[in-house]
Amino acid sequence: MLGTTNVYESDLAVDQYLLFHYGTAEDQLPYSFGPREALFYPIRCVSDFLPAIGMAERALDLGCAVGRSTFELTRWAPDVLGIDLSHRFIAAANRVRETGRIEIRRLEEGELITQLTRELPPDIRREDCRFEIGDATNVPTDIGRFDVVLASNLIDRVKAPRALLESFTGLVNPGGHLILSSPYTWMEEFTPKSAWLGGRYRSAGHPALTVDGIRETLFGAFDLRFTKELPFLIREHARKFQWSVAQATVWQRK
Ligand SMILES: C[S@@+](CC[C@H](N)C(=O)[O-])C[C@H]1O[C@@H](n2cnc3c(N)ncnc32)[C@H](O)[C@@H]1O
């Protein structure tokens, strides 16, 4: 059904995302071969860009899932908010915030599970962030503005991506930054085709790319500072992985 987030409320999704966000390299990819540069995507969404952006006062991670990027943002801002629609993801993120510990059920094959316990790096200031259940396309009006807004792998998971992009004008402080990252995996299960930002033909032989749809939407209020290809790897089980390449675009509010 269009717009449901059930997929992100399942045990499978919680287990998969806890491993994706908090597993070590060996936990995620226990082979001597494979795309190691695709590991630690939720960390890289922050560490690849914040050194160029610099310290901030307030940061927002929209579609934060189980929270790794939110925690990483506390290295750069003393007030960080992570918002996600999934109750299960936010409950998991809050458990990490409270304990600094992550209990991961890693699927091996069939119904075989390995239980892993991992720790959040001790230099992360857990107390500087909080997590809330919420809709990124309808944030509370009193949420205020932020110096950094991150939306990773979110724009192709909402019903109205253009409205989401337009809302960033009111969410990012003048001079502040918006980090968008997405593999542009458009699916009608999440986004009606008429709302896709790209990945369609404007007319016969004239393809519209998502990056151009983003540029057209953000153009008046933001300058594009840089783009970067960000590979990521999500382990499904010991012998099956999703390897994707997100495109990150970093925008500065005029
Ligand atoms: C593909 S996951 C990406 C999660 C995380 N940013 C990452 O890169 O690992 C998409 C996330 O967006 C969340 N989500 C989907 N629609 C949302 C909405 N309207 N508001 C807030 N979160 C949403 C899902 O619950 C899920 O956690």
The ligand as a Gaussian input file, in Angstrom:
#p B3LYP/6-31G(d) Opt

LIG

0 1
 C       16.101000       3.669000       3.386000
 S       15.910000       4.083000       5.095000
 C       17.316000       5.134000       5.352000
 C       17.629000       5.345000       6.790000
 C       18.905000       6.096000       7.140000
 N       18.855000       7.496000       6.834000
 C       20.080000       5.450000       6.483000
 O       20.663000       6.051000       5.562000
 O       20.432000       4.336000       6.880000
 C       14.550000       5.223000       5.021000
 C       14.149000       5.713000       6.391000
 O       13.207000       6.769000       6.240000
 C       12.154000       6.565000       7.152000
 N       10.993000       7.263000       6.607000
 C       10.268000       6.954000       5.524000
 N        9.303000       7.890000       5.326000
 C        9.461000       8.811000       6.297000
 C        8.809000      10.030000       6.634000
 N        7.779000      10.487000       5.926000
 N        9.233000      10.716000       7.711000
 C       10.275000      10.270000       8.453000
 N       10.929000       9.138000       8.182000
 C       10.544000       8.417000       7.118000
 C       12.015000       5.070000       7.276000
 O       11.337000       4.699000       8.460000
 C       13.478000       4.661000       7.250000
 O       14.049000       4.704000       8.521000

